[in-house]
Amino acid sequence: MDELLLFIKDVGFPIVVTIYLLYRIEGKLEALNMSIQSLPVLLSELMKK
């Protein structure tokens, strides 16, 4: 039992930090994905001009 608590204590902080950073970057990745998906439409509009 003590080994398990020591393991959680040692590994818990990096896990929490990783989850926090993944949560923060999720919004930025979504915005990047949307801009990449809209790129062909914008390029086709520029080619028409």
C-alpha positions as CSV (number, residue, x, y, z in Angstrom):
1,M,0.0,0.0,0.0
2,D,2.8,2.4,0.8
3,E,4.4,1.7,-2.5
4,L,1.2,2.6,-4.3
5,L,0.9,5.9,-2.4
6,L,4.5,6.7,-3.2
7,F,4.0,5.9,-6.8
8,I,0.9,8.2,-7.0
9,K,2.7,10.9,-5.2
10,D,5.7,10.7,-7.6
11,V,3.7,10.3,-10.8
12,G,0.5,12.3,-9.9
13,F,2.0,15.7,-10.4
14,P,3.2,15.1,-14.0
15,I,-0.1,13.5,-14.9
16,V,-2.0,16.6,-13.6
17,V,0.3,18.9,-15.5
18,T,-0.1,16.9,-18.7
19,I,-3.9,16.9,-18.4
20,Y,-3.9,20.6,-17.8
21,L,-1.7,21.3,-20.8
22,L,-3.7,19.0,-23.1
23,Y,-6.9,20.8,-22.0
24,R,-5.3,24.2,-22.8
25,I,-4.0,23.2,-26.2
26,E,-7.3,21.6,-27.2
27,G,-8.9,24.9,-28.1
28,K,-5.9,26.0,-30.1
29,L,-5.9,22.7,-32.0
30,E,-9.6,23.1,-32.8
31,A,-9.0,26.7,-34.1
32,L,-6.1,25.4,-36.2
33,N,-8.2,22.6,-37.6
34,M,-11.0,25.0,-38.6
35,S,-8.6,27.3,-40.3
36,I,-7.0,24.5,-42.2
37,Q,-10.4,23.2,-43.3
38,S,-11.4,26.7,-44.6
39,L,-8.2,27.2,-46.5
40,P,-9.4,25.5,-49.8
41,V,-12.4,27.8,-49.8
42,L,-10.3,30.9,-49.4
43,L,-7.8,29.8,-52.0
44,S,-10.6,29.1,-54.5
45,E,-12.0,32.6,-53.9
46,L,-8.6,34.2,-54.4
47,M,-8.1,32.2,-57.6
48,K,-11.4,33.6,-59.0
49,K,-10.3,37.2,-58.6
